[in-house]
Amino acid sequence: MAKNYKEINEKRQEAKNNVYELFAETMIKHLEEMQKSNWKKPWVPAKIQYPRNISGREYNARNALLLMYLTEDKNYQYPLFATSFQINKENYSTTGKGFKKDKDGNKLPIVHILKGEKGTPVLFSDMLVFKLDDNKKISYSSYLKMSDEEKKDYKVVPYTKPWTVFNIDQTNLKEARPELYQKLTMPFDRKSSEKTLEGMFEFEPIDKMISDNLWRCPIITSESNQAYFSPIKDEIHVPLKAQFKDGELFYGTTLHEMIHSTGVKSCKNRDLQNSFGSDAYAREELVAELGAAMVASYYGFAKHIRQDSAEYLKSWLDSLKKEPNFIKDVLSQMREASEYTKEKINKIQLSLLKENSVRPSVEQLREIGSILSKKDTLEITDFQNHDNLDSHLSLIEFDEIGSKFAKIIGLKESLENGKYLDGYDKNDEKQVKTAKMSTNLEISIAKEILIES
């Protein structure tokens, strides 16, 4: 048994290493393309939107970067992906009783991956939770509901494992189920970036963050020719927006410095005391550039590489080619910093909607909530009865919505990953059926509570 366990771990580690190699190869390719364009090509084109899976869940920044580059390289229409399990699940009823049927009772066309298509590996992050005295496992969602005192009896171990995903263009979904295809791709048909009468791109949440001092440290704008973060003073300095050619450059530059500022000890605790021009300094520059690019892309605008950052191209390429852990460390740090930044911006976005007396739609709340209510893998995703939910959302404080959605998502995820069977005999068909029915009932009750709130 120990030998098999060791072999499983070795294979899993090898698969993870292969994913990081793919990340490195993809990054090298795009860095070289950016250089050939004389840095006119952005990190991610604005037309490539933030990737999701068919459940509506957004990928974390690490996977999103790879999938955005893949969408561009393969010319996919939408950055919409799914595992083979998720695609196959579209063929069966939610009750588990046979195939899905249309309103007339006819079996719907089968959805499948097209012959010859190859998937792309991504890294799925999760938390393993077990009790200290007997090693009994529980779900992470159950752990989150515990009091601080109860949590002391459990150990939480973060881990990653590779999953293979396919773009929706690699399936027959568009032809087989056009209505479902339209529903799944609708969130990507968003409006263009907002501009003033002078044609300058504007992003109000960051403007408010600067004016009202809502970032983790002061962001000082003044007439100057330098943008920088001072770790000693813990403050950001950027030139005035009017000094930039367009708004995207201003916000991209500001985000770059904001990502740097997350590295202080009291936040994400990265080493910011590296000497100018060193490999470690170059790595921090890449974290800031990629982090800013992913945040910009999330909100619908492009981030071009800064000329001073471009000087580190050779160091980046050498490290990507020679150091196996370089891409792993950069992506991990970029993910932490960008998720932290999006959370801050989304809170401001929500407050602006409230200030302007604009009731956010279900889609807007889902996008904002995918960050605000996230507890590792618990994210807001697609739900049935959207119209019914929409008529009640304005009556509920968003923090409540987030926690209620999180409960539902935790239950839904337990059905997908098998955690709903914790405490049951997995070899007993009757117990498995009972566990599934019980979990589905909990989901139904949770939805009713949400709607009635």
C-alpha positions as CSV (number, residue, x, y, z in Angstrom):
1,M,0.0,0.0,0.0
2,A,2.8,2.4,0.9
3,K,4.5,1.7,-2.4
4,N,1.4,2.4,-4.4
5,Y,0.9,5.6,-2.4
6,K,4.4,6.6,-3.2
7,E,4.0,5.9,-6.9
8,I,0.8,7.9,-7.0
9,N,2.6,10.9,-5.4
10,E,5.5,10.6,-7.8
11,K,3.2,10.5,-10.8
12,R,1.2,13.4,-9.5
13,Q,4.4,15.4,-9.0
14,E,5.6,14.6,-12.5
15,A,2.2,15.8,-13.9
16,K,2.5,19.0,-11.9
17,N,6.1,19.5,-13.2
18,N,4.8,19.0,-16.8
19,V,2.2,21.8,-16.2
20,Y,4.9,24.2,-15.0
21,E,7.0,23.3,-18.1
22,L,4.0,24.2,-20.3
23,F,3.6,27.5,-18.4
24,A,7.3,28.3,-18.9
25,E,7.2,27.4,-22.6
26,T,4.1,29.5,-23.1
27,M,5.6,32.4,-21.3
28,I,8.8,32.3,-23.3
29,K,6.8,32.2,-26.6
30,H,4.8,35.3,-25.6
31,L,7.7,37.3,-24.2
32,E,9.5,36.8,-27.5
33,E,6.5,37.8,-29.5
34,M,6.1,41.0,-27.4
35,Q,9.8,41.8,-28.0
36,K,9.4,41.3,-31.8
37,S,6.4,43.7,-31.8
38,N,8.7,46.4,-30.2
39,W,6.6,46.0,-27.0
40,K,3.4,47.2,-28.8
41,K,1.8,43.9,-28.1
42,P,0.3,43.8,-24.5
43,W,0.7,41.0,-22.0
44,V,-2.9,40.0,-22.8
45,P,-5.0,41.6,-25.6
46,A,-8.1,43.4,-24.3
47,K,-10.3,41.3,-26.6
48,I,-9.3,38.1,-24.6
49,Q,-11.5,38.1,-21.6
50,Y,-11.0,36.4,-18.3
51,P,-11.5,32.6,-18.5
52,R,-14.2,30.7,-16.8
53,N,-15.4,27.1,-16.7
54,I,-18.9,26.1,-17.8
55,S,-20.1,26.3,-14.2
56,G,-19.5,30.0,-14.3
57,R,-16.4,29.8,-12.0
58,E,-13.5,32.0,-12.9
59,Y,-10.1,30.4,-13.0
60,N,-7.4,31.6,-10.6
61,A,-4.9,34.0,-12.0
62,R,-2.2,31.3,-12.5
63,N,-4.5,29.1,-14.7
64,A,-6.2,32.1,-16.3
65,L,-2.9,33.4,-17.7
66,L,-2.2,30.1,-19.5
67,L,-5.8,29.8,-20.8
68,M,-5.9,33.3,-22.1
69,Y,-2.7,32.7,-24.1
70,L,-4.2,29.4,-25.3
71,T,-7.4,31.2,-26.4
72,E,-5.3,33.7,-28.3
73,D,-3.0,31.1,-29.9
74,K,-5.8,28.8,-30.9
75,N,-8.1,31.6,-31.9
76,Y,-10.9,30.3,-29.7
77,Q,-14.1,32.4,-29.8
78,Y,-14.5,32.4,-26.0
79,P,-12.2,31.6,-23.1
80,L,-14.7,29.1,-21.8
81,F,-13.3,25.7,-20.6
82,A,-14.5,22.5,-19.0
83,T,-13.1,19.2,-17.9
84,S,-14.3,16.0,-19.7
85,F,-16.4,15.2,-16.6
86,Q,-18.1,18.6,-16.7
87,I,-18.9,18.2,-20.4
88,N,-20.2,14.7,-20.0
89,K,-22.3,15.9,-17.0
90,E,-24.3,18.1,-19.4
91,N,-25.9,15.0,-20.9
92,Y,-27.5,13.7,-17.7
93,S,-30.4,15.0,-15.6
94,T,-29.6,16.7,-12.3
95,T,-31.5,14.0,-10.4
96,G,-29.2,11.4,-11.9
97,K,-32.2,9.6,-13.5
98,G,-31.3,9.2,-17.2
99,F,-30.4,11.7,-19.9
100,K,-31.5,15.4,-20.0
101,K,-34.7,16.0,-22.0
102,D,-36.2,19.1,-23.6
103,K,-39.6,20.5,-22.5
104,D,-41.4,18.0,-24.7
105,G,-39.7,15.1,-23.1
106,N,-37.4,14.3,-25.9
107,K,-33.8,13.3,-25.2
108,L,-31.4,16.2,-25.9
109,P,-28.5,15.7,-28.3
110,I,-25.3,14.3,-26.7
111,V,-22.5,16.8,-26.0
112,H,-19.0,15.5,-26.4
113,I,-15.4,16.4,-27.0
114,L,-14.6,16.4,-30.8
115,K,-12.5,13.5,-32.0
116,G,-8.7,14.2,-32.0
117,E,-8.9,17.2,-29.7
118,K,-6.3,17.4,-26.9
119,G,-6.9,19.0,-23.6
120,T,-4.7,21.5,-21.7
121,P,-3.5,20.7,-18.1
122,V,-4.1,23.3,-15.4
123,L,-3.5,23.2,-11.7
124,F,-6.4,22.9,-9.3
125,S,-5.8,24.1,-5.7
126,D,-7.7,22.7,-2.8
127,M,-7.4,22.2,1.0
128,L,-7.0,18.9,2.7
129,V,-8.5,19.0,6.2
130,F,-8.2,16.3,8.8
131,K,-8.7,15.9,12.5
132,L,-5.5,15.8,14.6
133,D,-6.5,12.9,16.9
134,D,-7.9,10.4,14.4
135,N,-6.9,11.7,10.9
136,K,-10.5,11.8,9.8
137,K,-11.0,14.0,6.8
138,I,-13.6,16.7,6.5
139,S,-14.4,19.1,3.6
140,Y,-12.8,22.5,3.6
141,S,-16.3,24.1,3.4
142,S,-17.2,22.3,6.7
143,Y,-14.0,23.5,8.3
144,L,-14.8,27.2,7.4
145,K,-18.1,27.0,9.3
146,M,-16.3,26.0,12.5
147,S,-15.6,28.4,15.4
148,D,-11.9,29.3,16.0
149,E,-11.9,27.0,19.0
150,E,-13.2,24.0,16.9
151,K,-10.6,24.7,14.2
152,K,-7.8,24.0,16.7
153,D,-8.5,20.3,16.5
154,Y,-7.9,20.2,12.7
155,K,-5.0,20.6,10.4
156,V,-5.3,22.2,7.0
157,V,-2.9,21.3,4.2
158,P,-3.0,23.1,0.9
159,Y,-2.3,21.1,-2.2
160,T,-2.5,21.3,-6.0
161,K,-3.3,18.6,-8.5
162,P,-3.4,18.7,-12.3
163,W,-6.7,18.7,-14.3
164,T,-7.1,18.6,-18.0
165,V,-9.5,21.1,-19.5
166,F,-11.0,21.6,-23.0
167,N,-12.1,24.8,-24.7
168,I,-15.8,24.9,-25.6
169,D,-14.7,25.1,-29.3
170,Q,-13.2,21.6,-28.9
171,T,-16.7,20.2,-28.3
172,N,-19.9,20.0,-30.4
173,L,-21.9,22.1,-27.9
174,K,-22.6,25.0,-30.3
175,E,-24.2,22.7,-32.8
176,A,-25.8,20.2,-30.4
177,R,-27.2,22.6,-27.9
178,P,-27.3,26.2,-29.3
179,E,-29.4,27.5,-26.5
180,L,-27.1,26.2,-23.8
181,Y,-24.1,27.5,-25.8
182,Q,-25.6,31.0,-25.9
183,K,-26.4,30.9,-22.2
184,L,-22.8,29.9,-21.3
185,T,-21.2,32.4,-23.6
186,M,-23.5,35.4,-22.8
187,P,-21.3,36.7,-19.9
188,F,-18.4,37.3,-22.4
189,D,-20.5,39.6,-24.6
190,R,-19.7,42.6,-22.4
191,K,-19.7,46.3,-23.2
192,S,-16.6,48.1,-24.4
193,S,-14.4,50.1,-22.0
194,E,-15.8,53.3,-20.7
195,K,-14.2,56.5,-22.0
196,T,-14.7,60.2,-21.3
197,L,-15.7,62.8,-23.9
198,E,-11.9,63.4,-24.4
199,G,-11.5,59.7,-25.3
200,M,-9.5,58.9,-22.1
201,F,-10.3,55.5,-20.7
202,E,-11.6,55.7,-17.1
203,F,-11.8,53.1,-14.4
204,E,-13.7,54.6,-11.5
205,P,-12.8,52.0,-8.7
206,I,-9.1,52.8,-9.0
207,D,-9.8,56.6,-9.2
208,K,-11.8,56.3,-6.0
209,M,-9.2,54.1,-4.4
210,I,-6.6,56.8,-5.0
211,S,-8.8,59.8,-4.0
212,D,-10.2,58.2,-0.9
213,N,-7.0,56.4,0.2
214,L,-8.6,53.0,0.0
215,W,-5.6,50.9,-1.0
216,R,-3.4,49.3,1.7
217,C,-1.0,52.2,1.4
218,P,-1.2,55.8,0.1
219,I,-1.2,56.2,-3.7
220,I,0.2,59.7,-4.4
221,T,-0.3,61.3,-7.8
222,S,1.8,64.3,-8.8
223,E,3.3,65.9,-11.8
224,S,6.5,63.9,-12.3
225,N,8.2,61.5,-14.7
226,Q,8.5,58.5,-12.3
227,A,6.3,55.8,-10.9
228,Y,7.5,53.7,-8.0
229,F,6.7,52.0,-4.7
230,S,8.8,53.0,-1.7
231,P,9.0,50.0,0.7
232,I,10.6,52.2,3.4
233,K,7.8,54.8,3.3
234,D,5.2,52.2,2.3
235,E,3.7,54.5,-0.3
236,I,3.1,54.6,-4.1
237,H,4.0,57.5,-6.4
238,V,2.6,57.8,-9.9
239,P,2.5,60.7,-12.4
240,L,-0.9,62.5,-13.1
241,K,-3.3,60.7,-15.4
242,A,-3.1,63.6,-17.8
243,Q,0.6,62.9,-18.3
244,F,-0.1,59.5,-19.9
245,K,-1.0,58.9,-23.5
246,D,-4.2,57.1,-22.4
247,G,-6.0,55.9,-19.3
248,E,-5.0,52.3,-19.8
249,L,-1.3,53.2,-19.4
250,F,-2.1,55.2,-16.2
251,Y,-4.1,52.3,-14.6
252,G,-1.6,49.7,-15.8
253,T,1.3,51.6,-14.3
254,T,-0.7,52.2,-11.0
255,L,-1.5,48.5,-10.8
256,H,2.1,47.5,-11.4
257,E,3.1,49.6,-8.3
258,M,0.1,48.3,-6.3
259,I,1.3,44.7,-7.0
260,H,4.7,45.7,-5.8
261,S,3.2,47.1,-2.6
262,T,1.6,43.8,-1.7
263,G,5.0,42.4,-1.1
264,V,5.6,44.1,2.2
265,K,5.9,41.9,5.3
266,S,2.4,42.8,6.6
267,C,0.8,41.7,3.4
268,K,2.1,39.0,1.1
269,N,5.7,39.1,2.5
270,R,7.9,38.9,-0.6
271,D,11.5,39.9,-0.5
272,L,11.6,43.6,-1.7
273,Q,15.1,44.4,-0.5
274,N,16.9,43.1,-3.6
275,S,19.5,45.2,-5.3
276,F,18.6,46.9,-8.6
277,G,19.5,44.7,-11.6
278,S,19.8,41.4,-9.7
279,D,17.9,38.3,-10.7
280,A,15.7,38.6,-7.6
281,Y,14.8,42.1,-8.5
282,A,14.0,41.0,-12.1
283,R,11.7,38.3,-10.7
284,E,9.8,40.8,-8.6
285,E,9.4,43.0,-11.7
286,L,7.9,40.0,-13.5
287,V,5.5,39.3,-10.6
288,A,4.4,43.0,-10.8
289,E,4.0,43.0,-14.5
290,L,2.0,39.7,-14.7
291,G,-0.1,40.6,-11.6
292,A,-1.0,44.0,-13.1
293,A,-1.8,42.4,-16.5
294,M,-4.1,39.8,-14.9
295,V,-6.0,42.5,-12.9
296,A,-6.3,44.7,-15.9
297,S,-7.5,41.9,-18.1
298,Y,-10.1,41.0,-15.4
299,Y,-11.6,44.4,-15.7
300,G,-11.5,44.6,-19.5
301,F,-8.4,46.6,-20.4
302,A,-4.9,45.8,-21.7
303,K,-1.6,46.2,-19.8
304,H,1.5,46.8,-21.9
305,I,4.9,46.1,-20.6
306,R,6.8,49.0,-19.1
307,Q,9.9,50.0,-20.9
308,D,12.0,49.8,-17.7
309,S,10.6,46.3,-17.1
310,A,11.5,45.3,-20.6
311,E,15.1,45.6,-19.7
312,Y,14.8,42.4,-17.7
313,L,13.7,40.3,-20.7
314,K,17.0,38.5,-20.9
315,S,17.0,37.7,-17.2
316,W,13.4,36.4,-17.4
317,L,14.0,34.2,-20.4
318,D,17.2,32.8,-18.9
319,S,15.4,32.0,-15.7
320,L,12.4,30.5,-17.4
321,K,14.7,28.2,-19.4
322,K,17.2,27.2,-16.7
323,E,15.4,27.4,-13.3
324,P,12.6,24.9,-12.8
325,N,11.2,26.7,-9.8
326,F,11.3,30.1,-11.3
327,I,7.9,30.0,-13.1
328,K,6.4,28.2,-10.1
329,D,7.4,30.9,-7.6
330,V,6.5,33.8,-10.0
331,L,3.0,32.4,-10.7
332,S,2.3,31.6,-7.1
333,Q,3.3,35.1,-6.0
334,M,1.5,36.7,-8.9
335,R,-1.7,34.8,-8.1
336,E,-1.6,35.9,-4.4
337,A,-1.0,39.5,-5.3
338,S,-3.6,39.8,-8.1
339,E,-6.3,38.0,-6.1
340,Y,-5.7,40.4,-3.2
341,T,-5.9,43.4,-5.5
342,K,-9.1,42.2,-7.2
343,E,-10.7,41.7,-3.8
344,K,-10.0,45.4,-2.9
345,I,-11.2,46.7,-6.2
346,N,-14.4,44.6,-6.2
347,K,-15.3,46.0,-2.8
348,I,-15.0,49.5,-4.1
349,Q,-17.0,48.5,-7.2
350,L,-19.9,47.3,-5.1
351,S,-19.8,50.5,-2.9
352,L,-20.0,52.6,-6.1
353,L,-23.0,50.6,-7.3
354,K,-24.7,51.3,-4.0
355,E,-23.8,55.0,-4.0
356,N,-25.2,55.5,-7.4
357,S,-28.4,53.6,-6.4
358,V,-27.8,51.1,-9.1
359,R,-29.0,47.6,-8.2
360,P,-26.4,45.2,-9.5
361,S,-27.6,42.4,-11.8
362,V,-27.1,38.7,-10.9
363,E,-24.2,38.7,-13.3
364,Q,-22.5,41.7,-11.7
365,L,-22.9,40.2,-8.3
366,R,-21.5,36.9,-9.5
367,E,-18.4,38.6,-10.9
368,I,-17.9,40.7,-7.7
369,G,-18.8,37.8,-5.4
370,S,-16.4,35.4,-7.1
371,I,-13.7,37.3,-5.3
372,L,-15.4,38.6,-2.2
373,S,-17.0,35.4,-1.0
374,K,-14.1,33.1,-2.1
375,K,-12.9,30.7,0.5
376,D,-10.3,28.9,-1.5
377,T,-12.5,27.0,-4.0
378,L,-15.8,28.4,-2.9
379,E,-16.9,30.8,-5.6
380,I,-20.2,32.1,-6.9
381,T,-21.3,30.2,-10.0
382,D,-24.3,29.5,-12.1
383,F,-27.7,28.9,-10.4
384,Q,-31.2,28.0,-11.6
385,N,-34.0,30.5,-11.2
386,H,-31.8,33.5,-12.0
387,D,-34.9,35.7,-12.6
388,N,-36.4,34.7,-9.2
389,L,-33.1,35.5,-7.5
390,D,-32.7,38.8,-9.3
391,S,-36.0,40.1,-7.8
392,H,-34.7,39.6,-4.3
393,L,-31.0,40.4,-4.5
394,S,-31.4,44.2,-3.8
395,L,-33.0,43.4,-0.4
396,I,-30.0,41.5,0.9
397,E,-26.7,42.8,2.1
398,F,-24.0,41.4,-0.2
399,D,-22.0,39.8,2.6
400,E,-25.0,37.7,3.4
401,I,-25.4,36.8,-0.2
402,G,-21.8,35.8,-0.4
403,S,-22.0,33.5,2.6
404,K,-25.3,31.9,1.4
405,F,-23.9,31.4,-2.1
406,A,-20.7,29.9,-0.6
407,K,-22.7,27.3,1.3
408,I,-24.5,26.3,-1.9
409,I,-21.2,26.1,-3.8
410,G,-19.6,24.1,-1.1
411,L,-22.4,21.5,-1.3
412,K,-22.4,21.5,-5.1
413,E,-18.6,21.0,-5.2
414,S,-18.9,18.1,-2.7
415,L,-21.1,16.3,-5.2
416,E,-18.5,16.8,-8.0
417,N,-15.4,15.8,-6.0
418,G,-17.0,13.0,-3.9
419,K,-16.7,14.8,-0.6
420,Y,-20.4,14.3,0.0
421,L,-19.5,10.7,0.7
422,D,-17.4,11.5,3.8
423,G,-18.7,9.4,6.6
424,Y,-20.5,6.9,4.3
425,D,-19.5,3.6,2.9
426,K,-18.5,4.3,-0.7
427,N,-19.0,0.6,-1.6
428,D,-22.6,0.5,-0.4
429,E,-24.9,1.7,-3.2
430,K,-27.7,2.4,-0.8
431,Q,-25.5,4.6,1.4
432,V,-24.1,6.4,-1.7
433,K,-27.6,7.1,-3.0
434,T,-28.7,8.3,0.5
435,A,-25.7,10.7,0.7
436,K,-26.4,12.1,-2.7
437,M,-30.1,12.7,-2.0
438,S,-29.2,14.3,1.4
439,T,-26.8,16.7,-0.3
440,N,-29.2,17.6,-3.0
441,L,-31.8,18.3,-0.4
442,E,-29.5,20.6,1.5
443,I,-28.8,22.5,-1.7
444,S,-32.5,22.9,-2.4
445,I,-33.1,24.2,1.2
446,A,-30.2,26.6,1.0
447,K,-31.5,28.0,-2.3
448,E,-35.0,28.5,-0.8
449,I,-33.5,30.3,2.2
450,L,-31.5,32.6,-0.1
451,I,-34.6,33.5,-2.2
452,E,-36.7,34.1,0.9
453,S,-34.2,36.3,2.6
